[in-house]
Amino acid sequence: MVIGSGIIANSFLEIFKDRHDICIFASGVSSSICESEHEFQREEKLLAGTQKELPDGCLLIYFSTCSVKRPSSEHTPYIIHKKRMEKVVKSYSPCLVIRLPQTAGLNGNPDNFLNFIIHSIKNNKEISIWQNVERNLLDVDDLPRIIEEITKQKEFKNKTVTVANPESYDVIEIVRLAEKVISKSATIKIEKQQGQDLRRSNEFLLDDSILKIISECNSELSEQIYIEKLIQKYLR
């Protein structure tokens, strides 16, 4: 069972659409800059309604964000909302909360990090880059296999799990890789980052068992070639 119509939901249809023992809830607020209480309430009502309708023993899988562990974001409306939704999910059993990094996919949010970088380079738009900031990128097409393997492990029942790329990359490095793939130079403005060095953030730390699953599902995930292929795949 899959609830939602976005890029994450669509990526799960082939494997999970006809399963009645697992519910993929992928109809949540996806934009980190969202401040709409209407959208937050829409998700909360849909989630609560879904919990009531699920058959006994059905595993509810909810997608949150790795950013809930980022100190600089903890007071934003989006993160406050996501933390509240995690608590709502945990009121149901069995459940699994998956915290994700930046995801890339076809027809995704144009303001999504990778889509923004590609579009800016192709259209000669200036890209402002904060110093000492990393991004973690994951292809939505890798998610179904990873999640399917996680659901086979009883140790993760009713847990919150981070699923991310084993390697994070400096934003400037990602832009340089995009320039290489697109064969076009970017217009860049470097902004000085004050306070915490986000290259030392722990939001993407992976459990050893999860790291093993991720590596087995895609052996290239921790390599630079993965980012290059991701940019090439979703270059529009």
PEQUIMO-V985687 format. One record per pair of residues at least 6 apart in sequence whose C-alpha atoms are under 6 Angstrom apart, sorted by the first residue. I is the first residue (numbers start at 0). J is the second residue. D is the distance in whole Angstrom. If there is no record, write none. Layout:
i:I j:J d:D
i:I j:J d:D
//
This chain:
i:0 j:15 d:6
i:0 j:16 d:5
i:0 j:17 d:6
i:0 j:18 d:5
i:0 j:19 d:6
i:0 j:22 d:5
i:1 j:16 d:5
i:1 j:22 d:6
i:1 j:23 d:5
i:2 j:24 d:5
i:2 j:25 d:6
i:3 j:25 d:5
i:3 j:26 d:4
i:8 j:25 d:5
i:10 j:140 d:6
i:11 j:143 d:6
i:20 j:57 d:4
i:21 j:57 d:5
i:21 j:58 d:5
i:22 j:58 d:6
i:22 j:59 d:5
i:23 j:60 d:5
i:24 j:60 d:6
i:24 j:61 d:5
i:27 j:42 d:5
i:31 j:77 d:6
i:34 j:76 d:6
i:58 j:93 d:5
i:58 j:94 d:5
i:59 j:94 d:5
i:60 j:94 d:6
i:60 j:95 d:5
i:60 j:96 d:6
i:61 j:96 d:5
i:62 j:97 d:5
i:62 j:98 d:6
i:63 j:97 d:6
i:63 j:98 d:5
i:64 j:98 d:4
i:64 j:99 d:5
i:65 j:98 d:5
i:65 j:99 d:5
i:65 j:100 d:5
i:65 j:202 d:6
i:67 j:78 d:6
i:68 j:202 d:5
i:93 j:157 d:6
i:94 j:157 d:5
i:95 j:157 d:5
i:95 j:158 d:5
i:96 j:159 d:5
i:97 j:159 d:6
i:97 j:160 d:5
i:97 j:161 d:6
i:98 j:161 d:5
i:99 j:162 d:6
i:100 j:135 d:6
i:100 j:163 d:6
i:101 j:136 d:5
i:102 j:136 d:6
i:102 j:137 d:5
i:102 j:138 d:6
i:102 j:139 d:6
i:103 j:138 d:5
i:103 j:139 d:6
i:104 j:139 d:6
i:120 j:185 d:5
i:125 j:186 d:5
i:125 j:187 d:6
i:126 j:187 d:5
i:126 j:188 d:6
i:127 j:187 d:6
i:127 j:188 d:5
i:127 j:189 d:6
i:128 j:189 d:5
i:128 j:190 d:6
i:129 j:189 d:6
i:129 j:190 d:5
i:129 j:191 d:6
i:129 j:192 d:6
i:130 j:191 d:5
i:130 j:192 d:5
i:131 j:196 d:6
i:131 j:198 d:6
i:132 j:169 d:6
i:132 j:197 d:5
i:132 j:198 d:6
i:133 j:168 d:5
i:133 j:169 d:4
i:133 j:170 d:5
i:133 j:198 d:6
i:134 j:167 d:6
i:134 j:168 d:6
i:135 j:167 d:5
i:137 j:164 d:6
i:165 j:221 d:5
i:166 j:221 d:5
i:178 j:184 d:5
i:219 j:225 d:6
//
